[in-house]
Amino acid sequence: MTEKIKSEVISRRKVFSLLGLAIASGLLATIPVSPQVTPRGVELSVDQAQAVTYRRARVTARRVNRRAYRHTRRAVRRGYY
């Protein structure tokens, strides 16, 4: 029962290759690919994510409101109101 455990040193080259494989597999896992059965066989298609966001409308509304406030402030200062 006295077995010797031999420890091996992992080279930098092997560590970097494993790290590269891990990063590449992580990137490939995040791509939305779905298999589609067609008359010609099975095809892989990349899904297009269509997220509904209202960022552009919010940014535009904020800009318009800031501009209106600025113009009103200038008009009051100049005595137009």
Rosetta constraint file for C-alpha pairs under 8 A:
AtomPair CA 10 CA 14 HARMONIC 6.60 0.50
AtomPair CA 10 CA 15 HARMONIC 6.87 0.50
AtomPair CA 11 CA 15 HARMONIC 6.39 0.50
AtomPair CA 12 CA 16 HARMONIC 6.04 0.50
AtomPair CA 13 CA 17 HARMONIC 6.15 0.50
AtomPair CA 14 CA 18 HARMONIC 6.14 0.50
AtomPair CA 15 CA 19 HARMONIC 6.08 0.50
AtomPair CA 16 CA 20 HARMONIC 6.00 0.50
AtomPair CA 17 CA 21 HARMONIC 6.15 0.50
AtomPair CA 18 CA 22 HARMONIC 6.16 0.50
AtomPair CA 19 CA 23 HARMONIC 6.24 0.50
AtomPair CA 20 CA 24 HARMONIC 6.03 0.50
AtomPair CA 21 CA 25 HARMONIC 5.99 0.50
AtomPair CA 22 CA 26 HARMONIC 6.09 0.50
AtomPair CA 23 CA 27 HARMONIC 6.22 0.50
AtomPair CA 24 CA 28 HARMONIC 6.14 0.50
AtomPair CA 25 CA 29 HARMONIC 6.01 0.50
AtomPair CA 26 CA 30 HARMONIC 6.64 0.50
AtomPair CA 27 CA 31 HARMONIC 6.98 0.50
AtomPair CA 31 CA 46 HARMONIC 7.62 0.50
AtomPair CA 32 CA 46 HARMONIC 5.84 0.50
AtomPair CA 32 CA 47 HARMONIC 5.51 0.50
AtomPair CA 32 CA 48 HARMONIC 7.87 0.50
AtomPair CA 33 CA 44 HARMONIC 6.44 0.50
AtomPair CA 33 CA 45 HARMONIC 5.67 0.50
AtomPair CA 33 CA 46 HARMONIC 4.56 0.50
AtomPair CA 33 CA 47 HARMONIC 5.95 0.50
AtomPair CA 34 CA 44 HARMONIC 5.70 0.50
AtomPair CA 34 CA 45 HARMONIC 5.58 0.50
AtomPair CA 34 CA 46 HARMONIC 6.46 0.50
AtomPair CA 34 CA 47 HARMONIC 6.93 0.50
AtomPair CA 35 CA 42 HARMONIC 6.46 0.50
AtomPair CA 35 CA 43 HARMONIC 5.61 0.50
AtomPair CA 35 CA 44 HARMONIC 4.45 0.50
AtomPair CA 35 CA 45 HARMONIC 6.30 0.50
AtomPair CA 36 CA 42 HARMONIC 5.62 0.50
AtomPair CA 36 CA 43 HARMONIC 5.15 0.50
AtomPair CA 36 CA 44 HARMONIC 6.01 0.50
AtomPair CA 36 CA 45 HARMONIC 6.92 0.50
AtomPair CA 37 CA 41 HARMONIC 5.90 0.50
AtomPair CA 37 CA 42 HARMONIC 4.53 0.50
AtomPair CA 37 CA 43 HARMONIC 6.34 0.50
AtomPair CA 38 CA 42 HARMONIC 5.88 0.50
AtomPair CA 38 CA 43 HARMONIC 6.99 0.50
AtomPair CA 54 CA 58 HARMONIC 6.22 0.50
AtomPair CA 55 CA 59 HARMONIC 6.05 0.50
AtomPair CA 56 CA 60 HARMONIC 6.08 0.50
AtomPair CA 57 CA 61 HARMONIC 6.03 0.50
AtomPair CA 58 CA 62 HARMONIC 6.11 0.50
AtomPair CA 59 CA 63 HARMONIC 6.18 0.50
AtomPair CA 60 CA 64 HARMONIC 6.14 0.50
AtomPair CA 61 CA 65 HARMONIC 6.07 0.50
AtomPair CA 62 CA 66 HARMONIC 6.07 0.50
AtomPair CA 63 CA 67 HARMONIC 6.08 0.50
AtomPair CA 64 CA 68 HARMONIC 6.10 0.50
AtomPair CA 65 CA 69 HARMONIC 6.09 0.50
AtomPair CA 66 CA 70 HARMONIC 6.09 0.50
AtomPair CA 67 CA 71 HARMONIC 6.15 0.50
AtomPair CA 68 CA 72 HARMONIC 6.10 0.50
AtomPair CA 69 CA 73 HARMONIC 6.07 0.50
AtomPair CA 70 CA 74 HARMONIC 6.23 0.50
AtomPair CA 71 CA 75 HARMONIC 6.13 0.50
AtomPair CA 72 CA 76 HARMONIC 6.17 0.50
AtomPair CA 73 CA 77 HARMONIC 6.26 0.50
AtomPair CA 74 CA 78 HARMONIC 6.16 0.50
AtomPair CA 75 CA 79 HARMONIC 6.16 0.50
AtomPair CA 75 CA 80 HARMONIC 5.21 0.50
AtomPair CA 75 CA 81 HARMONIC 6.54 0.50
AtomPair CA 76 CA 80 HARMONIC 5.84 0.50
AtomPair CA 76 CA 81 HARMONIC 5.39 0.50
